[in-house]
Amino acid sequence: MKVSIVVGDLSSSGAGRWGGAVRPFLLAQALKKINCEIEIVGFTQATDETLTLSEDIPIVSIIKETYYPQFFKSAQQLLQQITGNIIYAYKLKPTSFGLSLFKRWQTHRPVILDIDDWELSWYGGEQYQYKPSLKQLGRDLLKPDGSLRQPDYPLYLKWIERLVSQADCITLHTEFLKQRFGGIYLPNGKDTTLFDPQRYDPEASRLQYGLKDYRILMFPGAPRPYKGLEDVLIALEQLNQKDIKLVIVGGSPYDEYDEQLMQRWGQWIIKLPKTPAIMMPEVVAAAHVVVVPQRDVPAAQAQFPLKLTDGMAMAKPILATQVGDIPEILGETGYLVKSGSPEQIAQTLARIFDHFEEAQAKGWKARQRCLENYSIDAMAVILQEVIDKLH
């Protein structure tokens, strides 16, 4: 059985930025576990380096023209590269799910839709409306870079939500998304062999990355306002213990938000450069605590934070907020605080460091929970059932 995973954005600012660490690559690894042949087909920018994952998971990159009508040429090239018996569209977007449905119309091959974000949440969710004046409509249609010439423009995201029922099967990774779109719960799995704390020495990692003199709170993700890092930094101001630092790995590929954080709270922040996915366990090994301080907004409610299972797999104490599926994922194996509460974060950090052996014991329970529920093997079991239903 060959599965084509169709990705609308494989660029260095999209899924390609994180190498094998994000959802489409996790799907590929899990499908390999059940003996599927895999190909990943997606769009990149002309300036991107060639993306490789492993020899047994080929990646076919199509350079994407940014605007209609030129985009149709890119789309045709991508459609020609989809050769699987099953088409697996990653994200509810015209550039992935829309093209996958078109390929099904051509070939009658089944389409699975994987939803890992509520795409419209970035544009106001249910409140989003496109109501241009006649003059603005003309600009959006006729200007070479007009809004309506963008393949994944929010209006088109709103329209494609109406086609969700056309998928032969839907997979998703949060209760929020399941309530909205239906489908089969498929959590993000971690490669728990790679992310195995017994393979790494925390002290050596701290020495290697210049962190040996500090107690490290680690955020191994891309900073964005809804991810709550400001609350952690306010908490550090309240604690005022100079040896506790927030380590941000890689920075933001989207905007200058992490630079804004540095300007205001630079004394509490250490930035590490972008790190290949295969090196991330060594980086996370340096953490004393992994922080996942999500704000309680739709964008966060719809997400399954990958940094959560980074910390769980590496048996780290985890401090997270009670947002979305985080309480269910962590169970009793982490420290949960109310969203948007620097005071609770400060109090909980103090408790963690005052009783650090107890916190480490929680971390090992988190790893066991990750092995049982949030591993690549756990994903593979569910995907076997999904594939079987299509035959």
ABEGO torsion letter per residue (X at the ends): XBBBBBBABABAABAAAAEAABAAAAAAAAAAAAGBBBBBBBBBBAABBBBBABAABBBBBBBBBABOAAAAAAAAAAAAABABABBBBBEBBAAAAAAAAAAAAAAGBBBBBBBABBAAAAAGEAABBBBBBAAAAAAAAABAABAAABAABAAAAAAAAAAAAABABBBBABAAAAAAAEEBBBBBBBBAAABBAAABBAAAAAAAAGAAABBBBBBBBBBBAAAGAAAAAAAAAAAGBAABBBBBBGEBAABAAAAAAAAAAAAABBBBBBBBAAAAAAAAAABABBBBABBBBAAAAABBBAAAAAAAAAGBBBBBBBBEAAAAAAEAABBBBBBGBAAAAAAAAAAAAABAAAAAAAAAAAAAAAAAAABAAAAAAAAAAAAAAAX
